[in-house]
Amino acid sequence: MKSLIFVLAMLAAPFCQAANPLPLSSDELKAKVIEITEAQNKVMLLGSTVADVDALFSLYADDFTYVHEAYGGTYTREKLYGNTTRLLARGLYSKTEPRYTLISTIPGYNSIAVERQETHKGVTSKHLAVFEFRDAKVSKIIEYWK
């Protein structure tokens, strides 16, 4: 009986690991935030394309949500993608320099708090956001600035 339980446990082990992947390390979290910030910046630059939007959204989980209470609340991945491509088609992404510069990070368990600096129309401000990850993709971004 013990050997049967052992064999079943060994057979189930790979499935348990797949259901509960290892958390991202601090370095991996920071690298992911850098990658996402660069992709977000690229979308907002003059000359960006739908391929740039698709590259950004490939970093997001299928059930990704974006939360920014000061600017509209919660957006699903589909809603945010539609808004992004609509703004792109209207020519509203026309920055000549990247929007965000990463200032500092505080890594957590599959999440990371991020301080980014934005310069918009000559005004510099700092923004706080939290990025949550699942399976090495961002599952939620929560913005805490106005």
Secondary structure, DSSP 8 states (H G I E B T S, - for coil): -HHHHHHHHHHHHHHHHHHS-----HHHHHHHHHHHHHHHHHHHBTT--HHHHHHHHTTEEEEEEEEEGGGTEEEEHHHHHHHHHHHHHTT---BSS-SEEEEEEEE-SSEEEEEEEEEETTEEEEEEEEEEEETTEEEEEEE---
